[in-house]
Amino acid sequence: MTVEQAIEAARWKWQPYSPTEAALVSLADEVERLQEELKQSKNEAKSLAAWVWKHHYRESAPGWVLRDSVAGVISQIANMAAGLSEENRTLTVEVERLRESKESDRDRVEQRDRANEAEAEVERLQVRLADCIDQCEYHAMEADQLRDLLDERCP
């Protein structure tokens, strides 16, 4: 039996006639299983690579072409993952910068609020002071009138 016949026998599950033929059929089954697994793995890798490109690199790499070999597709995935990792680091730095800026803005808002409160307190105290001065002037006027009255009546 030839190798091709052994493979055909494996496909049709014919009973081999010798231990060598049985080994060939077993190997042919394993080769076929591995080829199918490789095909599925390649399809999954291609699907993943295409998805990553579509969602992250379509605009920046519009001429991107999917490789044919599994190793080529895995290499493309690795390169895109490295790019995403670098982009993630850049975004992390930017987020931290914005967070610090936000905290700085919050500090400025708190300082402005404290200044506004102090200004309002100054205005309130100025009003009280003006009231006190008015009262003092009134009382001083009353005192002058009383003094004049006393001077008239008690020479």
C-alpha positions in Angstrom: 0.0 0.0 0.0 1.4 3.5 -0.9 1.3 6.5 1.4 -1.5 8.0 -0.7 -3.5 4.7 -0.4 -2.9 4.8 3.4 -4.2 8.3 3.6 -7.2 7.3 1.5 -7.8 4.3 3.7 -7.7 6.7 6.7 -10.3 8.9 5.1 -12.6 6.0 4.4 -11.7 4.2 7.7 -10.6 1.1 5.8 -9.0 -1.6 7.9 -5.2 -1.7 7.2 -3.6 -5.1 6.6 -0.3 -4.7 8.3 1.2 -2.9 11.4 3.1 -0.6 9.0 -0.1 0.3 7.2 -1.8 0.8 10.5 0.9 3.2 11.5 0.6 5.1 8.2 -3.2 5.4 8.7 -2.6 6.7 12.2 -0.1 9.2 11.0 -2.3 10.2 8.1 -5.2 10.8 10.7 -2.8 12.9 12.8 -1.6 14.9 9.8 -5.1 15.6 8.7 -6.1 16.6 12.3 -3.1 18.9 12.5 -3.8 20.4 9.1 -7.4 21.2 10.2 -6.2 22.6 13.5 -3.6 24.8 11.6 -6.3 26.0 9.2 -8.6 26.9 12.1 -5.7 28.6 14.0 -4.8 30.6 10.9 -8.4 31.7 10.4 -8.6 32.8 14.0 -5.3 34.7 13.8 -6.4 36.4 10.6 -9.7 37.3 12.1 -8.0 38.7 15.2 -5.5 40.7 13.1 -8.2 42.1 10.9 -10.3 43.1 13.9 -7.4 44.9 15.6 -6.5 46.7 12.3 -10.2 47.7 11.7 -10.7 49.1 15.3 -7.2 50.6 15.9 -5.2 51.1 12.7 -7.6 51.6 9.8 -7.0 55.3 9.6 -3.3 55.3 10.3 -2.5 52.3 8.1 -5.1 52.2 5.3 -2.9 50.1 2.9 -2.4 47.3 5.4 -2.5 43.8 3.9 -3.1 40.6 5.8 -0.2 38.1 5.5 -0.9 34.6 4.2 1.3 32.6 6.6 0.4 31.9 10.3 3.9 33.3 11.3 3.2 36.4 9.2 -0.2 37.0 10.8 1.2 36.4 14.3 4.0 38.9 13.5 1.4 41.5 12.4 -0.6 40.9 15.6 2.5 41.3 17.7 3.4 44.6 16.0 -0.1 46.0 16.4 -0.1 44.9 20.1 3.2 46.7 20.6 1.7 49.8 19.0 -1.3 49.6 21.2 0.8 49.2 24.2 2.9 52.3 23.3 -0.4 54.2 22.6 -1.7 53.1 26.0 1.5 54.4 27.7 1.1 57.7 25.9 -2.5 57.9 26.9 -1.7 57.0 30.5 0.8 59.9 30.6 -1.8 62.3 29.1 -4.4 61.2 31.6 -2.0 61.8 34.5 -1.2 65.3 33.0 -4.9 66.1 32.7 -5.5 64.8 36.3 -2.8 67.1 37.6 -4.1 70.0 35.6 -7.6 69.3 36.9 -6.2 69.3 40.5 -4.4 72.6 39.7 -7.7 74.0 38.3 -9.5 72.8 41.4 -6.9 74.5 43.6 -7.4 77.8 41.6 -11.2 77.5 42.0 -10.8 76.9 45.7 -8.5 80.0 45.9 -11.0 82.0 43.9 -13.9 80.9 46.1 -11.9 81.8 49.3 -11.1 85.2 47.7 -14.8 85.8 46.9 -15.8 84.8 50.4 -13.2 87.2 51.9 -14.4 89.9 49.5 -18.0 89.3 50.6 -16.9 89.5 54.3 -15.1 92.8 53.7 -18.3 94.2 52.1 -20.4 93.0 55.0 -17.9 94.6 57.5 -17.9 97.8 55.5 -21.7 97.9 55.7 -21.6 97.3 59.5 -18.9 100.0 59.8 -21.0 102.5 57.9 -24.0 101.6 60.1 -21.8 102.1 63.2 -20.5 105.5 61.9 -24.1 106.6 61.2 -25.2 105.5 64.7 -22.2 107.3 66.2 -23.0 110.4 64.2 -26.6 110.2 65.3 -25.6 109.8 68.9 -23.0 112.5 68.7 -25.7 114.8 67.2 -28.1 113.8 70.1 -25.3 114.5 72.6 -24.7 117.9 71.0 -28.4 118.7 71.2 -28.6 117.6 74.8 -25.5 119.6 75.7 -27.0 122.7 74.0 -30.3 122.1 75.8 -28.4 121.7 79.1 -26.4 124.8 78.4 -29.7 126.7 77.8 -31.4 125.5 80.8 -28.6 125.2 83.3 -26.4 128.2 82.7 
